[in-house]
Amino acid sequence: SRILLATSETTIIGFKPPSADRPYDLVGAALFGDGAGAMIIGSDPVLSIERPLFELHTAIQNFLPDTEKTIDGKLTEEGISFKLARELPQIIEDNIESFCEKLMATVGLTDKDYNKMFWAVHPGGPAILNRIEKRLDLFPEKLSASRRALMDYGNASSNTIVYVLEYMIEEILKKKKQQKKESQEEESEWGLILAFGPGVTFEGILARNLTV
């Protein structure tokens, strides 16, 4: 089977005009955006006519207890009101390493492989990306696709990971050409696709890059 996975998010229903009484609303207006994305998922690709990009190897989900108010949304007469707790970036930083290690262990990867892998991280916000980069001691370029997606589209909820993957493929192909010219050591084909959502919930996929 070939399945078209389509995603669409409309965060405009959470937009509110600027108000001195609610300065936090400006954070949401600046950070979130609308958008749509799509990809085709299947198995056993026909290599003569198809060009698979990633192989999804292992997927896990982790719900963090007592964090249900960290990402909070309420329906009001003005629309949906979202609030992100200040401690959200810290919560993600405190739990990201063990989550990644659990995924990577399925194929024998360790923290020494962090900077050899690709990273497709949902950019919930710049603070989250900064905390992950710092905790895992990642090279700055490892999260460049995530930062580009955030800069160009904002946090468009579920769509954003599609934008990140698209930018990442573009960067990988460009780097691949450069490596061939300079005879540099190629990076690992393995990487992580990560996202975070209400709960707080961690979503992760260990994937293999088929373009390398």
C-alpha positions in Angstrom: 0.0 0.0 0.0 0.9 3.6 -0.5 -0.7 6.0 2.1 -0.9 9.7 1.7 -0.4 11.3 5.1 -1.8 14.8 5.1 -1.7 17.3 8.0 -3.2 20.7 8.3 -3.2 23.1 11.2 -5.0 26.4 11.7 -3.7 28.3 14.7 -5.3 31.6 13.7 -8.2 30.6 15.9 -5.9 31.3 18.8 -4.9 34.8 17.6 -5.9 37.7 19.8 -5.2 41.4 19.2 -2.5 43.0 21.3 -3.6 44.0 24.8 -1.7 45.5 27.7 -3.7 43.3 30.0 -2.5 40.1 28.2 1.1 40.6 27.1 1.6 36.9 26.8 -0.8 36.7 23.9 2.0 38.3 21.8 4.2 35.2 22.3 1.6 33.0 20.6 1.0 35.4 17.8 4.8 35.6 17.1 5.5 31.9 17.5 2.6 30.0 15.9 1.6 29.8 12.3 -0.8 28.1 9.9 0.2 25.5 7.3 -0.2 22.1 5.7 2.1 19.2 4.8 2.0 15.8 3.2 4.1 12.7 2.6 3.6 9.3 1.2 4.3 6.3 3.4 4.6 2.7 2.4 6.8 -0.4 2.5 8.8 -2.5 0.1 9.6 0.4 -2.3 9.8 -0.4 -6.0 13.3 1.1 -6.6 12.9 1.2 -10.4 10.2 3.9 -10.1 10.3 5.1 -6.5 12.8 7.2 -4.6 12.3 6.4 -0.9 13.8 9.1 1.5 13.6 7.5 4.9 13.0 4.1 6.5 11.1 4.3 9.7 12.7 1.7 12.0 11.4 2.2 15.6 8.8 4.6 17.1 8.1 5.2 20.8 6.0 7.6 22.8 6.6 8.8 26.3 4.1 10.7 28.5 5.6 12.6 31.4 3.4 12.4 34.5 2.2 15.6 36.2 2.8 17.8 33.2 -0.8 18.1 31.9 -0.9 21.9 32.6 2.5 22.6 31.0 0.9 23.0 27.5 -2.6 24.2 28.2 -5.4 25.0 25.8 -8.9 26.3 26.6 -11.9 27.1 24.3 -13.4 30.5 25.1 -15.8 32.9 23.3 -12.7 34.6 21.8 -11.4 31.3 20.4 -8.8 28.9 21.7 -6.4 30.2 24.4 -3.0 28.5 24.5 -0.5 28.8 27.4 3.0 27.4 27.5 4.5 27.1 30.9 7.9 28.7 31.4 9.3 25.4 32.6 8.5 23.6 29.3 12.1 24.0 27.8 13.6 22.8 31.1 11.3 19.8 31.2 12.2 18.8 27.6 15.9 19.3 28.4 15.7 17.1 31.5 14.1 14.2 29.7 15.5 14.4 26.1 18.7 12.4 26.7 17.1 9.3 28.2 14.4 9.3 25.5 16.9 9.5 22.7 19.1 6.8 24.2 16.1 4.4 24.4 15.5 4.8 20.7 19.1 4.6 19.7 19.8 1.5 21.7 17.6 -0.5 19.4 20.4 -0.4 16.8 23.4 -0.1 19.1 23.9 3.6 18.9 25.2 5.6 21.9 25.6 9.3 22.9 29.0 9.2 21.1 27.0 9.0 17.9 25.0 12.1 18.4 27.0 14.3 16.0 27.2 11.6 13.4 23.4 11.3 13.1 20.8 13.5 11.5 18.3 15.3 13.7 14.8 16.3 12.6 13.4 18.0 15.6 10.0 19.7 15.8 10.9 23.4 16.6 8.4 24.1 19.4 10.3 27.3 19.9 13.9 28.7 19.9 14.3 28.0 23.7 13.5 24.3 23.2 16.0 23.9 20.3 18.7 25.8 22.4 18.2 23.5 25.4 18.3 20.3 23.3 21.5 21.5 21.5 23.1 22.3 24.8 22.1 19.1 26.7 23.2 16.8 23.8 26.2 18.9 22.9 25.2 18.9 19.3 27.0 20.8 16.5 25.0 23.9 15.6 24.4 22.6 12.1 22.5 19.6 13.4 19.4 21.6 14.2 19.8 24.0 11.2 16.8 22.5 9.4 14.6 22.9 12.5 15.7 26.6 12.9 15.0 27.3 9.2 11.5 25.8 9.5 10.8 27.9 12.6 12.1 31.1 11.0 10.1 30.6 7.8 6.8 29.1 9.1 6.8 29.4 12.8 5.5 26.6 15.0 2.7 25.2 12.7 2.0 22.3 15.1 2.1 18.9 13.3 2.9 20.3 9.9 6.3 21.7 11.1 8.1 18.3 11.1 7.3 18.0 7.4 9.0 21.3 6.7 12.0 20.2 8.9 12.4 17.0 6.9 12.1 18.8 3.6 14.9 21.3 4.6 17.0 18.5 6.0 16.9 16.5 2.8 17.9 19.6 0.9 20.9 20.1 3.3 21.9 16.4 3.2 22.0 16.3 -0.6 24.0 19.5 -0.7 26.5 18.2 1.9 26.7 14.9 0.1 27.9 16.6 -3.1 30.4 18.6 -1.1 31.8 15.4 0.6 32.4 13.8 -2.7 34.4 16.7 -3.9 36.5 16.9 -0.7 36.6 13.2 0.1 35.3 13.8 3.6 34.0 11.0 5.9 30.3 10.5 5.4 28.0 10.7 8.4 25.8 7.9 9.8 22.7 7.0 7.9 20.7 6.9 11.2 18.9 9.7 12.8 16.0 10.8 15.0 12.7 12.4 14.2 11.4 14.1 17.4 8.3 16.1 18.4 6.8 17.3 21.7 3.2 17.9 22.5 0.5 18.3 25.1 0.9 16.0 28.0 3.9 16.7 28.0 4.3 13.9 25.5 7.5 12.9 23.7 7.2 11.4 20.2 10.2 9.8 18.6 11.2 7.8 15.5 14.5 6.2 14.8 14.9 6.5 11.1 17.4 5.6 8.4 18.3 8.1 5.7 18.1 6.4 2.4 19.6 9.3 0.4 23.1 8.9 1.8 
